[in-house]
Amino acid sequence: MNTDAAHASPLAPEWLAVPEDLNALQAPMWAAGVEKNDAGEVTIDGIAVSELKEQFGTPLFVMSESDFRSRARAFKDAFDAAFADICGGVDVYYAGKSFLCTAVASWVAEEGLRLDTCSGGELAVAARAGIEGSNLGLHGNNKSDAEINRALDMKLGRIVVDSLDELERVAKIASSRGEVAKVMLRLTPGVHAHTHEFIATAHEDQKFGLSMAGDSTEEAGLSAAEEAVAVATSYASIELLGLHCHIGSQIFEPDGFAVAAEKLLGFLAAMQAKYSILLPELDLGGGYGIAYTPVDTPRPPAEIAQAMAAVVRSKCAELDITPPRISIEPGRAIVGSTTFTLYEVGTLKTVRVDAPEGAEDLKNVTYPRRYVSVDGGMSDNARPVLYDADYSAILASRDSSAAPQLSRVVGKHCESGDIVVRDVYLPADVAAGDLLAVPGTGAYCWALSSNYNYLARPGVVAVRDGAARLIVRGETEEDLLNRDMGVPNV
């Protein structure tokens, strides 16, 4: 690399340093098995990205099956070990909303995890994969009657109820069938995770959960959460399993989980004392962070598990209650780093940009920002435009000795906000036809994908032991037109 130009651009965010080696894969953003070969090309389990492009095209989601399985096992093993003396282990539910297909659902079951779903469609995937209903959960703030009936048809292990209205609906549907629905109540403990407003889910002013504070519709002055407990125990068609919470997403510090666990255990103990009922389960949700950029520092599952176990052990002893069976719901932390997206570079252009506000010594000075366009964009990764999410990228098809240049990787959609990677240093000689790889795209990228501008959604390739296979076929133009009913006859 030409070190003469290896200095940070004033346009770069403070956290973004110029890499010492532009050609190096920076851990922990990449899946195990992703390397550079002697030709400088990114490989996964020995398969070069040029081979993947030739066989499957681009854009393409490239997933390591072995890495997915390893991360799933790591959560199960770590939490079972940490909670063995407390409640005999932990039920780990993979959060299917992060990325789900029949192959992934099968891997989840084979590695000893359960599966959390959020819709009838996700239940259909689980059924097709042969997952037993007892190992499934159903979330959602507005479940349809059809979804509730499907959950009962499949004999789901849990339906996570989000409101008093929904509790009544589940009870009525189960009663009409002569069945008992297994229910958990999702509570909002008021813990604010350090995350984007739209993915912080434990504060009061949002659509999820039953408030543990705030106003009540009952004259007794109960919180919505306590009212739900009282109502649930009055229904013969409801088996109240316990409580659930989820404090947010992309969380690195354990403090929020600890506070939420303490609050819910205290509430659980109070409800057991007041209503003389046993609530045997407590789900502490997910939201564990991953590395999207070199400065992200995710915690290993064992560290998370031990920190949470210490809180549960101590709080249960303080409250003098039998510890409930704990469950968790990791999604992103399992699938996120298993996958990278492969793109082909198209047009490039450089613009001059004013120095950032506040840089008085740089007033009236402009700096270059290069736009590198790729053959995908917000249709395969909506997270940057939705959440201001940061990603990284690397030149994947070759090594380069060119100087680093601050770049913005953008998509091909007719939107100025169509940004894939807001700021990254790439070699100055990146050109049309080069391949870029963006790591950390396993979670919420394919799941949020769209056909905006009538782009076909990319396929997903799973690689294991040196072999690649499609687990989700990429769409074709014929797929895009199949639902178009044409011009009606006049």
N, C-alpha and C positions, 0 to 999 in steps of 0.2 A: 504493500500500500504506500502511496505517496504521502509521507508524513508532513510535507511542507504545508499541505492544505488541511491537515487534520486538526482543525480547531472548531469549536462550537459556533454555530450561527446564532446571532442575536435573536433570530426568529424562532429558535428551538425552545421548547418548554424547559424549565430549570432542571427537571428530572432526567432529561435526555442527554446523555453524554455521547461523545463521538466514540464508537467502538475501537478498541485497540486493534482488532482484526475484523474487517468487514466480512470476511469469508467464514468466520467461526460461527457455529451454532451455539447460542447462549442458553445454557440451562438456567432454570428448569422449565423453559417454555415449550420444550419439545418432548415428544413421546420417546420412551426407551426404544432403541432400534433405529432412530433417525440419525444418520451420519452423513459425512461428506466422503466421497470416494476419491481415488487418486486423480481423477480428472476434475475435481472440484464440484462435482454434481451432487445434489442432495439425494440420498437414498433412504429407503425405509425397508428394513429387513433385507437389504441387499438389492432392492429393486430401484433403479434410477428413475427420477421424475420424468426424464425424456421418454422412457418406456411407458410410463403410466399415461402420459399425454398421448402418445401414439396409439395406445390401445383404447383409452377411454375418453380422450379429449379434455378440454378445459372450458370453463372452470371445473374443478373436481375436488370434492372432499375426500381426503386420504386419511384413513383411520388405522391405527395399530390395534388389532384384536387382542394381541398378547398384552399390550399395555393396559387396555380397558380391563381385561380380566385381572391383571395384577393389582390395579388400583381398587377394583371392587373387593378383591380378597383382603387387601390391606385394611380397608375400613371394617370389614366384618371381623377379621382377626384381632385388630387393635381394640375395637370396642367390646368384643366378647371378653378379651383378657382384662381390660380395665374395669369392667362391671361384673366380672365373674363372682366376686364375693358380695356384691350388692344385690343383684337380681338375677344372677345366673347367666348373664349375657345380654345382648342387645339385638333387637330386630332392626335390621338395616333395610330400609325401603329405598330403592333407586328411584329418583325423581324423574319419571319418564318424560316430563315436559321439556327437559333439557335436550334430549334427542332419543327418539324411540322408533324402532322398526322391529320386525319379527326376529331378526338375527340378534339384535341387542337384547330383546326381552329374553331370548333363550340363554344368552350368556349370563344374564343376571340370575336366572334360576339355577343354572349350572354351578355358579360360584356361591350359592347358598344365600342369596339376597332375595328380598321381596320386591314388589313393584308398586309404586305409587302412580296413579293415573288421575287425570283431570277432566275427562270427557268420555262420552260414549265411544268416540273414535279410538281413543287410547285403550279403552276396554276391549274393543274389537281386535286391536293389535295383540293385546295380551291373550285373548282367547285363541287367536290364530296360532300364537306361539305355544299354546298348550299350558299356560300358567294356571295353576289351581286357584280358584276364587279365594280360598282361605289365605293365600299369600298376596292378595291385592288390596289396595286401598283406593278410595275415590274421593278426590277433592273437588272444589269448585264452589263459587259463591252463588251460582244460579243454576243448579242442576235441574234439568227438565224431568218431567214425569217419566219419560222414556228412559232416561239415564238411571233414575232411581229404580225403576222396574228391572232394567238390565242388571244393575248391581245386585238386586235381590235374586234374579234368575241365576246369576253366576255364584251366588252364596258368598259374597265378598266378606273378607275378614273385618273390614271396617269401612264405614261411610263417615267422612269427616264433615260435620255439620257446621255451617258458617253463620247462621242467623236463627232467630226464634221462628220466623216464618218458615224457613226450610225444615226446622225440627218438626213443626206441625205437619208439613207435607209428607216427610218421610214416615212419620208415625201413622198418618192416615192411609198411605199407600200400603205400608206393611200390614196394617190391620185389615185392610180390604182383601189382602191375600191370605190372611190367617197366619202370618209369619212374624218373626221378631227380627228387626234390623239391628245390627251391631253398629253402634254409633260412638264417635268421639266428638267432643266439642272443641272447636278452634277458638282460642281466646287471644285477645290482644293485650299483652302484658305492659304495653307502654314503654318498651325498651327501644331506643333509637339506635339502629345500626349505622355505622359510618359508611354510607353508601349513597347512591343516587336517589333522589326523592321518589322516583317511580318504581324503585325496587326495594325500598325500605318498607317493610310490611307489618310492623308491630306498633306503629303509632295509631292514634285514635282516628285521625281524619282520613280514612281510606275505606275501601269497600270490604276488606276481609275481616272476619272474626267477630267475636262477642266481647264487648268491652268489660274489663274488670273494674272499671270506674264509670263515671258519667251518669247520665240520667237513665231512669227506668220507666217503663210504661206501667209498672205496678205501684199501687199506693204504698205497698210495704217498703218502698225505697230500696229494693234490691238492685244490684248491678245487673246488666244484661247477662253476664256470665253466670251469676248465682241464680237468676231467674231461669236460665236454661237448664241448670242442674235440677232445680226443683220441678220444672215442667217435665223434663226427660224421665225423671224417676216416677212420675205419675202415669206414664204411658205403659200399658201392658205390652205394646208392640215395639218398645225400644229397650235394648240392652245397652246401658251406658257403660262403655269400656273405660273411659277416662278422658284426659285432656290433651290438647295439642296446641302448639304455638310455632310460629316461624317469624324470626325477627328481621329477615332481610337477606340480601345476597352479596356475594363477593366480599365476605368479612374475613379479616386476617387475625384480629385480636379475640381472645376467648372471653373477655370481660362481659360482653353483651349476653353471651350464652349463659354465663354464670348467674347474672342478675335475673334473666328470664327463668332459669331453672329454680332459683330460690323463690321467686314470686309464685310460680305455678305449684311448687310443692307446698308452700304455705296455704295457697287457696285450696289445694286438694285436701290437706289436713283439716282445714276449716269445714269443708263440705262433708267430709266423712264424719266429723264430730257433730255437725248440726243436723244432718239428715240420716245419720246412722246407716250410711251406705259405704260399700267398698268400691273405690275407683282404682282398678288394678293396673292401669296403663298410663304412661306419660310419654308423649312424643315431643321431642325438643327441636324438630324441624331440621333444616339444612342451612345452606348459605355459605359454606366454607369456600374461601377464595382460592383462586389459581393464579399462575403467573401469565399475564398477557404481555408484559413488558419486562425488560431486564431488572427493573427496580422493584417489582412485585416479589413479596417474600411469603409464599404460602407455608402453612405449618403442616408437618406430617400428621397423618391420622392418629398415630400413637400419642402424639403430644396433645392433640385436641381431646382425644378420648380420656387421657389421664386427668386433664384439667377439669373436664366435665364430671368425671367420676368422683373426684375429690369434693366437688361442690354438692353433688347428690348425696354422697355418703355422709358428709358433715351435716347437711340440712335435715336429712331424715333422722339422724341421731338427735339433733336438737329438738325436732318436733315429736320425737318418740313415735314414729309411724313405720310400718313395714314399707320398705322401698317398693315403688311400683315397677313394673316391667318397663324398661326404657326402650324407645325406638327413635331413630333418626332418619333423615331423608336427604342424603347427599345426591346430587345430580351432576352439576358442573364440576365438582371436585373429582368425580370419577371419569367423566367423558371429555371434559373441556380440553385437557392437554394431550389427549390421545390422537388428536386430529389436526391436520393443517389443510389449508385450502391452496390449491395450485392454480395459478393464473398465468396467462400469456400477456406480455406487454404489447401495447399497441402504440398510440401516439404519445409523444412527450412534448412539453413546452415549459419554458422558464419565464416567470414574471418577476417584476421588481416590486418589492413590498416595503412600506415604511417601517422604520424601527418601532419596536413595541412602545406603547404609552409608558411614560415614566422614565424612559431612557433619555434624559435631557442632554447627555453628552453626545447622543447619536441623532440629534434633531436634524431634519432635512437630509438624512442619509437613507438610502434604500438598499435593500439586500435581495439576492435572488432566492426565489422559491421555485423548485422544479415540480411540475405535475407529471406523474407517471400514470397513464391510463391503462387499465387492464380490462379483460373481456368478461368481467362480472361486475359486482358492486353491491348496491343496497338490496338487490333482489336475492342475493345469497348471504348477505351479512347486514342486517338492519340495525345492529346494536350501536354502531357509531352515531347514526342519525337519531336513534331513539334515546340513547343514554349517554351520549358523548363518550362512548367507550373507546379506550386506547388499545391499539394492537401494534405489533411489530411486523417486520418483513425481512426477507433475505433474498438476494439473487441466488436462485436455486439451480440454474442450468450450467453454471460455470463459476470458477474463481475469477477474481479481478484484482489487478494491482493499481487500478485508478483511484484517484482521491475520493474521499467521502463527500457526498453532496446532500444537503438537507432536501428531502423529497416529501411529497404528499402523494400517496397512492390513492387514485380515484377510480370510480367505476365508469360505465358507459351509459348510464341512465341520464334522462333529460331532467336532472335536478342538480342544483349547485351544492346541495348537501350530501351528494352521493360520494361519500368519503369512506375508503376502506381502512387506510392507516393515515392518521392526521399528520404525524411527524415521524420520520425515520431517516437515518443516514444510509444511503445506498451508493454504490460506486458511480462515479461520474459518467462512465461509459455504458450504463444500462441503455439498451436499445430495443427497438421493436423486434419481436420474436423471442426475446429472453423470457425465461420462466421465473416468476416470483412465487415464494411460499410464505404464507401468513400462518403462524402457529396459533394454537389455542382456540380453534374454531369448532371444536366438537360440540359445544353447548350453545343452544339458542341461535345458531346460525341457520342450519338446515331447517330447524323447527320453526323459525320465523320467516323462512324464505317465501318469495312471492313471484308472480309473473308480471311484475310491473314492466311497462313497455313491451309486453309480450315476450319477455325473455323466458326461455325454458329453464326450469330449476335444474341445478347440477345433480349428477349422480354421486353416490357415496360408495367408495371402494374400501373394503377391509383387507388388510395385509397381515398375513401370518405365515411364519416359517418359509419366507421367500416366495409366497404365492399370493396373488391379488385376485379378489373376486368382488363383483358388484353385490352390495346388499340392498341398495336402493338404486333403481335404474334412473338415469337422467332422462328428462322429458324430451320429446321431439315436437316439431311444429304440428304434427298430426295430433299429439296429445292436447296441445293448446286449442286446436280447432274442434276437437270432438264434442265439446259441450256447447259450441256455438250452433244454435238451431237454425241459422240461415235466415234469409228474407222470406217472410210469410207470403203465401199465395194470395193475391188480391182477387 
